[in-house]
Amino acid sequence: MKRSKRLPNLTASIFIAGAPYEPERNEEEQRLAFAEFVDRNRPAIENTLRRAALPDFDVGRPPARYAERRELQGLEPNAEWQLVCRRPSEDIMYKQIVRWLQDAGADEPDPTWGTLQPRAEVLAVNQRRLSDLLKELPSVVGAWYMTKGQLPTPPWDVTNPRDIVFSRLEAAGLLDFRPLKNNEIITWMDHIDLWPKDMPHTVDLQGLGLTEEDVRRKRDQVQRAHENERRRNVSLPLDGVQVSFEQDGAIEIIRRINVNLPTDAALLPRTVALLKEAIDRSHRKSDRPTDNGGRGHIERMSPEQRNLVGFIGEWIAYLALQHAYRIGPPNWVSSNRARLFDGNGINDSAGYDFFVETRRGRRYFEVKATVGSESFVRLGQTEIDFAQQQADQRESFRILLVTNALDSASRQLLWLPNPFGPRGHGRYRLRQGELQLFFQLDK
């Protein structure tokens, strides 16, 4: 047989032949190899993109698409590699990078900096200078608005515009090229609509027609606003009265809870709540928790507020368990106990908050609390692990869910079965991608 002068690549030949032949595909291996090669060459790629965008930056134009390209969007392996090789050579991968850079209007990767300092160094300098500028700038801008009798426009209409200014300048890539002076930072802020309209590009008080007293008054106003916002972020309305650990302390908070507890009804029956068989309704929007985690009318809670709700829930559970099992402080193992009693033996990694001794053995209780009437709970990994360990131990693990924790009139304490035990199996739904267990009470 006469040998062909050109023998096509075997993988390509199989691909062309079609069924029943299939080429060997190594997409994942090629993707990982290319990602590693790009990562090794990232500084040179970034530098090349910066050099290509520098002419625009130097004449005061925000570089078009630089910030998007800086994230290397679209720099992917070539699908045709599947037809010609198992693992692409560095030369092949280098050419793929060059093509992507040329499409972006840049040259070949160049590891030398030329007239540019390394991006990491420039960024560090500009972030520090911007941070220094923003220490006093909100008060100066606010004083300027005040003397003009105008309402502040975004981002100066919020208590602390610092994060907004930082993120906008960084997202536009304007801190990446050269170390900037204050007046240059202000000019770029104006370019991307961060600087107040008609306000001169300066922080010099005389140039703005301001006095030290104008700025001091505005600074005091900003500090009061900061303090009020901070207090709002650590307090919650308990029966209509704002409370916080900082302002009231744990003892005063439980006094308020106890005063408003209905007699004996506060300590709900020990009977485990009966649950209907779980129905998969995950596609229903109304069945999902809100972005704030299903916390009713509290839009977004700070860590301090979440801790406060958790403490209130655990105190209600403590009273209920005390009524049912005559427990004392040693049976309370979470760190919330230390707010009221001694902290010996507390352990937030135990997977439960309380334990009780019964004739049938030890039982464990994990407490959850919400400010609404949600029918779902979140379990952490240690809690899930412990619940699974206790799944066959005669219902030795239960969940105590306190709903409407901040409102004595509508508060409820639900005794829920172990979601992994016989009485809970199939009666909860695990939300995909999150450790959230949904249930439905049997009326």
C-alpha positions as CSV (number, residue, x, y, z in Angstrom):
1,M,0.0,0.0,0.0
2,K,1.3,3.4,-1.0
3,R,1.8,5.6,2.1
4,S,0.1,8.9,2.0
5,K,2.4,11.9,2.0
6,R,0.3,13.5,4.9
7,L,-1.2,11.5,7.7
8,P,-3.9,13.5,9.5
9,N,-3.8,13.7,13.3
10,L,-5.4,10.5,14.6
11,T,-7.8,12.3,17.0
12,A,-8.8,14.7,14.2
13,S,-9.4,11.7,11.8
14,I,-11.6,10.0,14.4
15,F,-13.6,13.2,14.9
16,I,-14.1,13.5,11.1
17,A,-15.1,9.8,10.9
18,G,-17.9,10.3,13.4
19,A,-19.9,7.5,15.0
20,P,-19.3,4.8,16.0
21,Y,-15.8,6.3,16.7
22,E,-15.4,9.0,19.3
23,P,-12.2,11.0,19.9
24,E,-10.6,11.0,23.3
25,R,-11.5,14.2,25.0
26,N,-9.4,15.8,27.6
27,E,-11.2,19.1,28.2
28,E,-10.6,19.2,31.9
29,E,-6.9,18.4,31.6
30,Q,-6.4,21.0,28.9
31,R,-8.4,23.6,30.9
32,L,-6.3,23.0,34.0
33,A,-3.0,23.1,32.1
34,F,-4.0,26.4,30.4
35,A,-5.1,27.9,33.7
36,E,-1.8,27.1,35.3
37,F,0.1,28.5,32.3
38,V,-1.9,31.7,32.4
39,D,-1.4,32.1,36.1
40,R,2.4,31.8,35.7
41,N,2.3,34.5,33.0
42,R,-0.3,36.7,34.6
43,P,2.1,39.6,35.6
44,A,3.3,39.8,32.0
45,I,-0.3,39.7,30.6
46,E,-1.4,42.4,33.0
47,N,1.6,44.5,32.2
48,T,0.9,44.3,28.5
49,L,-2.8,45.3,29.0
50,R,-1.7,48.3,31.1
51,R,0.8,49.4,28.5
52,A,-1.9,49.2,25.8
53,A,-4.3,51.3,28.0
54,L,-1.7,53.8,29.2
55,P,-2.2,56.3,26.3
56,D,-5.9,56.8,27.2
57,F,-5.0,57.1,30.9
58,D,-2.3,59.7,30.3
59,V,-4.6,62.0,28.4
60,G,-7.4,61.7,31.1
61,R,-9.6,59.2,29.4
62,P,-10.8,56.2,31.5
63,P,-9.2,53.2,29.5
64,A,-12.0,51.5,27.6
65,R,-12.6,47.9,28.7
66,Y,-9.2,47.8,30.6
67,A,-10.8,46.7,33.9
68,E,-12.8,44.0,32.2
69,R,-9.8,42.6,30.4
70,R,-7.7,42.9,33.5
71,E,-9.8,40.0,34.9
72,L,-8.8,38.0,31.7
73,Q,-12.4,37.4,30.7
74,G,-12.6,35.4,27.6
75,L,-9.0,34.0,27.9
76,E,-9.9,30.3,27.5
77,P,-8.4,27.2,25.9
78,N,-8.9,26.8,22.2
79,A,-11.6,24.1,21.5
80,E,-9.6,22.9,18.5
81,W,-6.9,21.6,20.8
82,Q,-9.2,18.6,21.4
83,L,-8.5,17.6,17.8
84,V,-4.8,17.9,17.8
85,C,-3.3,17.0,21.2
86,R,-3.9,15.6,24.6
87,R,-2.1,18.3,26.5
88,P,-1.2,21.6,24.7
89,S,2.5,22.6,24.6
90,E,3.6,25.9,26.1
91,D,4.2,27.2,22.6
92,I,0.5,26.5,21.6
93,M,-0.8,28.0,24.9
94,Y,1.5,31.1,24.4
95,K,0.0,31.7,20.9
96,Q,-3.5,31.5,22.4
97,I,-2.6,34.3,24.8
98,V,-1.1,36.4,22.0
99,R,-4.3,36.0,19.9
100,W,-6.4,37.1,22.9
101,L,-4.1,40.1,23.6
102,Q,-4.2,41.1,19.9
103,D,-8.0,41.0,19.9
104,A,-7.8,43.4,23.0
105,G,-5.5,45.8,21.0
106,A,-2.3,44.8,22.9
107,D,1.1,43.4,22.0
108,E,2.7,40.1,23.0
109,P,3.2,39.5,26.7
110,D,6.1,41.4,28.0
111,P,7.5,40.8,31.6
112,T,9.4,44.1,31.6
113,W,7.8,47.1,33.2
114,G,9.1,49.8,30.9
115,T,8.0,53.2,32.2
116,L,5.4,51.5,34.5
117,Q,5.9,50.4,38.1
118,P,4.6,47.0,38.9
119,R,0.8,47.1,39.3
120,A,0.8,45.7,42.9
121,E,3.2,48.5,44.0
122,V,1.2,51.3,42.2
123,L,-2.1,49.9,43.6
124,A,-0.7,49.8,47.2
125,V,0.5,53.5,46.9
126,N,-2.8,54.7,45.5
127,Q,-5.0,52.8,48.0
128,R,-3.0,54.4,50.8
129,R,-3.3,57.9,49.4
130,L,-7.0,57.5,48.7
131,S,-7.5,56.2,52.2
132,D,-5.7,59.3,53.6
133,L,-7.8,61.6,51.4
134,L,-11.1,60.0,52.4
135,K,-10.4,60.5,56.1
136,E,-11.4,64.2,55.9
137,L,-13.1,64.4,52.5
138,P,-16.6,63.4,53.5
139,S,-16.7,66.3,56.1
140,V,-15.3,68.8,53.5
141,V,-17.7,67.8,50.8
142,G,-20.6,67.8,53.4
143,A,-19.6,71.3,54.6
144,W,-19.5,72.5,50.9
145,Y,-23.0,71.1,50.3
146,M,-24.2,72.7,53.6
147,T,-22.9,76.2,52.7
148,K,-24.5,75.9,49.3
149,G,-27.9,74.9,50.8
150,Q,-27.9,71.8,48.7
151,L,-28.7,68.2,49.5
152,P,-25.7,65.8,49.0
153,T,-25.8,63.7,45.8
154,P,-24.5,60.1,45.7
155,P,-22.2,58.9,47.0
156,W,-22.0,61.7,49.5
157,D,-25.6,61.2,50.7
158,V,-24.6,58.2,52.9
159,T,-23.0,58.2,56.3
160,N,-19.8,56.7,55.0
161,P,-19.1,56.9,51.3
162,R,-15.6,55.6,51.6
163,D,-16.4,52.0,50.4
164,I,-18.3,53.3,47.4
165,V,-15.5,55.6,46.3
166,F,-12.9,53.0,46.7
167,S,-14.8,50.3,44.9
168,R,-15.7,52.5,41.9
169,L,-12.2,53.7,41.4
170,E,-10.7,50.2,41.7
171,A,-13.4,48.7,39.5
172,A,-12.6,51.2,36.7
173,G,-8.9,50.3,37.0
174,L,-7.9,53.9,37.6
175,L,-5.6,53.1,40.5
176,D,-3.5,50.6,38.4
177,F,-1.2,52.8,36.3
178,R,0.7,55.6,38.1
179,P,0.9,56.9,41.7
180,L,-1.7,59.6,41.9
181,K,-1.6,62.9,43.8
182,N,-4.8,64.2,45.5
183,N,-5.7,66.5,42.7
184,E,-5.3,63.7,40.2
185,I,-7.5,61.4,42.3
186,I,-10.2,64.1,42.5
187,T,-10.0,64.6,38.7
188,W,-10.6,60.9,38.1
189,M,-13.4,60.9,40.6
190,D,-15.0,63.7,38.5
191,H,-14.6,61.6,35.4
192,I,-16.7,58.7,36.8
193,D,-19.3,61.0,38.5
194,L,-18.1,60.7,42.0
195,W,-17.2,64.4,42.5
196,P,-20.0,66.9,43.3
197,K,-21.1,68.9,40.3
198,D,-19.8,72.5,40.4
199,M,-17.5,71.8,43.3
200,P,-13.9,72.9,42.6
201,H,-11.3,70.2,42.2
202,T,-9.6,70.9,45.6
203,V,-9.8,70.2,49.3
204,D,-8.3,73.5,50.1
205,L,-10.8,75.2,52.4
206,Q,-10.1,78.7,51.2
207,G,-10.5,77.6,47.6
208,L,-13.9,76.1,48.5
209,G,-15.0,79.2,50.5
210,L,-15.1,77.2,53.7
211,T,-13.8,77.7,57.2
212,E,-12.5,75.3,59.8
213,E,-15.7,75.8,61.8
214,D,-17.8,74.8,58.8
215,V,-15.8,71.5,58.5
216,R,-15.9,70.9,62.3
217,R,-19.7,71.2,62.4
218,K,-20.0,68.8,59.6
219,R,-17.5,66.4,61.1
220,D,-19.4,66.4,64.4
221,Q,-22.6,65.8,62.4
222,V,-21.0,62.8,60.6
223,Q,-19.7,61.4,63.8
224,R,-23.1,61.6,65.4
225,A,-24.6,59.9,62.4
226,H,-21.9,57.2,62.6
227,E,-22.7,56.6,66.3
228,N,-26.4,56.4,65.7
229,E,-25.9,54.0,62.8
230,R,-23.6,51.8,65.0
231,R,-26.2,51.8,67.8
232,R,-28.9,50.8,65.3
233,N,-26.7,47.9,64.1
234,V,-26.3,46.4,67.6
235,S,-29.9,46.8,68.9
236,L,-33.3,45.3,68.1
237,P,-36.8,46.1,69.2
238,L,-37.8,43.7,72.0
239,D,-41.6,44.1,72.5
240,G,-41.3,47.5,70.8
241,V,-38.3,48.8,72.9
242,Q,-34.8,48.9,71.5
243,V,-32.4,46.8,73.4
244,S,-28.7,45.8,73.0
245,F,-26.0,44.0,75.0
246,E,-24.0,47.2,74.9
247,Q,-26.7,49.5,76.2
248,D,-28.7,47.2,78.5
249,G,-26.7,44.1,79.3
250,A,-27.9,40.5,79.3
251,I,-29.6,40.7,82.7
252,E,-31.8,43.6,81.8
253,I,-32.7,41.9,78.5
254,I,-33.9,38.8,80.2
255,R,-35.8,40.9,82.8
256,R,-37.7,42.4,80.0
257,I,-38.4,39.0,78.5
258,N,-39.6,37.6,81.8
259,V,-41.9,40.5,82.5
260,N,-43.7,40.0,79.3
261,L,-43.9,36.2,79.4
262,P,-47.4,34.8,79.5
263,T,-47.9,32.7,82.6
264,D,-47.0,29.0,82.0
265,A,-47.9,29.4,78.3
266,A,-44.3,30.5,77.9
267,L,-43.3,27.0,78.6
268,L,-44.9,25.2,75.7
269,P,-45.7,21.5,75.8
270,R,-42.8,19.1,75.5
271,T,-44.5,17.2,72.7
272,V,-42.5,17.1,69.6
273,A,-44.2,19.0,66.8
274,L,-45.8,16.7,64.2
275,L,-44.6,17.4,60.7
276,K,-46.2,16.7,57.4
277,E,-44.4,14.8,54.7
278,A,-42.1,17.3,53.0
279,I,-43.2,18.3,49.5
280,D,-40.5,19.5,47.1
281,R,-41.7,23.1,46.2
282,S,-38.3,24.6,45.8
283,H,-39.4,26.3,42.6
284,R,-41.9,28.4,44.5
285,K,-40.6,31.9,45.2
286,S,-42.9,32.3,48.3
287,D,-41.4,29.1,49.8
288,R,-37.9,30.4,49.9
289,P,-36.3,32.5,52.7
290,T,-35.5,36.1,51.9
291,D,-32.0,37.3,51.3
292,N,-31.8,38.2,55.0
293,G,-32.1,34.6,55.9
294,G,-35.9,34.7,56.6
295,R,-35.7,37.1,59.5
296,G,-39.1,38.7,59.0
297,H,-39.2,42.5,59.0
298,I,-35.5,42.9,59.9
299,E,-34.0,43.5,56.4
300,R,-30.4,42.7,57.2
301,M,-29.1,41.9,60.6
302,S,-25.6,42.6,61.8
303,P,-23.6,39.9,63.6
304,E,-24.4,41.7,66.9
305,Q,-28.1,41.6,66.1
306,R,-28.0,37.9,65.2
307,N,-26.2,37.2,68.5
308,L,-28.9,39.1,70.3
309,V,-31.7,37.0,68.6
310,G,-29.8,33.8,69.4
311,F,-29.4,34.8,73.0
312,I,-33.1,35.6,73.4
313,G,-34.0,32.2,71.8
314,E,-31.7,30.3,74.1
315,W,-33.1,32.1,77.2
316,I,-36.7,31.0,76.2
317,A,-35.4,27.5,75.6
318,Y,-33.6,27.5,79.0
319,L,-36.9,28.5,80.7
320,A,-38.8,25.8,78.9
321,L,-36.2,23.1,79.7
322,Q,-36.0,24.2,83.3
323,H,-39.8,23.9,83.5
324,A,-39.8,20.4,81.9
325,Y,-36.6,18.9,83.2
326,R,-35.5,21.0,86.2
327,I,-32.2,21.9,84.5
328,G,-29.7,24.4,85.7
329,P,-26.9,26.5,84.2
330,P,-24.5,23.5,83.8
331,N,-26.9,22.0,81.2
332,W,-26.4,25.1,79.0
333,V,-23.2,24.6,77.0
334,S,-23.2,27.4,74.5
335,S,-21.2,30.6,75.1
336,N,-24.5,32.5,75.7
337,R,-24.5,31.0,79.2
338,A,-21.5,33.1,80.1
339,R,-23.5,36.3,79.7
340,L,-25.5,35.3,82.8
341,F,-23.6,32.6,84.6
342,D,-20.1,31.2,84.8
343,G,-18.4,30.1,81.6
344,N,-16.9,26.8,82.8
345,G,-17.4,24.1,80.2
346,I,-19.0,26.1,77.5
347,N,-18.5,24.8,74.0
348,D,-19.9,26.4,70.8
349,S,-18.6,23.5,68.7
350,A,-20.5,20.7,70.6
351,G,-23.3,20.6,68.0
352,Y,-26.0,21.4,70.5
353,D,-26.8,24.1,73.1
354,F,-28.4,22.2,76.0
355,F,-28.4,18.6,77.4
356,V,-30.7,17.0,79.9
357,E,-30.5,13.7,81.8
358,T,-33.6,11.5,81.7
359,R,-34.4,7.9,82.7
360,R,-34.0,7.0,79.0
361,G,-30.6,8.6,78.8
362,R,-29.2,12.0,77.8
363,R,-31.0,14.2,75.4
364,Y,-29.6,17.1,73.4
365,F,-31.2,20.3,72.2
366,E,-30.1,22.7,69.5
367,V,-31.8,26.1,69.7
368,K,-32.7,28.3,66.7
369,A,-34.5,31.6,66.7
370,T,-36.0,33.9,64.1
371,V,-37.8,37.3,64.3
372,G,-40.5,36.0,61.9
373,S,-42.6,32.9,61.7
374,E,-40.5,31.0,59.2
375,S,-40.8,27.2,58.9
376,F,-37.1,26.6,58.2
377,V,-33.9,26.3,60.2
378,R,-30.2,26.6,59.3
379,L,-27.9,24.0,60.8
380,G,-24.1,24.4,60.9
381,Q,-21.8,21.6,60.0
382,T,-21.1,20.6,63.6
383,E,-24.8,20.5,64.3
384,I,-25.5,18.4,61.2
385,D,-22.7,16.0,62.2
386,F,-24.0,15.6,65.7
387,A,-27.6,15.2,64.6
388,Q,-26.5,12.4,62.3
389,Q,-24.6,10.7,65.1
390,Q,-27.7,10.8,67.3
391,A,-30.1,9.7,64.5
392,D,-30.6,6.1,65.9
393,Q,-30.5,7.1,69.6
394,R,-34.2,7.1,70.4
395,E,-34.8,10.7,69.4
396,S,-32.0,11.9,71.7
397,F,-31.4,15.1,69.5
398,R,-34.1,17.7,69.0
399,I,-34.3,21.2,67.6
400,L,-36.0,24.0,69.6
401,L,-37.1,26.7,67.2
402,V,-38.2,30.0,68.7
403,T,-40.2,32.0,66.2
404,N,-41.1,35.7,66.6
405,A,-38.4,35.9,69.2
406,L,-38.7,39.6,69.7
407,D,-42.5,39.7,70.2
408,S,-43.9,38.1,73.4
409,A,-47.5,38.2,72.0
410,S,-46.7,36.0,69.0
411,R,-43.6,34.1,70.1
412,Q,-43.7,30.3,69.8
413,L,-41.4,27.5,70.8
414,L,-41.5,24.6,68.5
415,W,-40.0,21.2,69.5
416,L,-38.8,19.7,66.2
417,P,-37.5,16.1,65.7
418,N,-34.0,15.3,64.5
419,P,-34.1,15.7,60.8
420,F,-32.0,12.6,60.4
421,G,-34.0,10.5,62.8
422,P,-37.1,8.3,62.3
423,R,-39.6,11.0,63.2
424,G,-37.9,13.6,61.1
425,H,-36.8,11.6,58.1
426,G,-38.6,12.7,54.9
427,R,-40.3,15.5,56.8
428,Y,-37.7,18.2,56.1
429,R,-36.4,19.5,52.7
430,L,-32.7,20.4,52.4
431,R,-32.4,23.6,50.3
432,Q,-29.9,22.9,47.5
433,G,-26.5,24.5,48.1
434,E,-27.3,25.6,51.6
435,L,-27.7,23.9,55.0
436,Q,-31.3,25.0,55.4
437,L,-34.0,22.6,56.5
438,F,-37.6,23.4,55.6
439,F,-40.6,21.8,57.4
440,Q,-44.4,22.0,57.5
441,L,-46.3,21.6,60.7
442,D,-49.2,19.2,60.7
443,K,-52.2,21.1,61.7
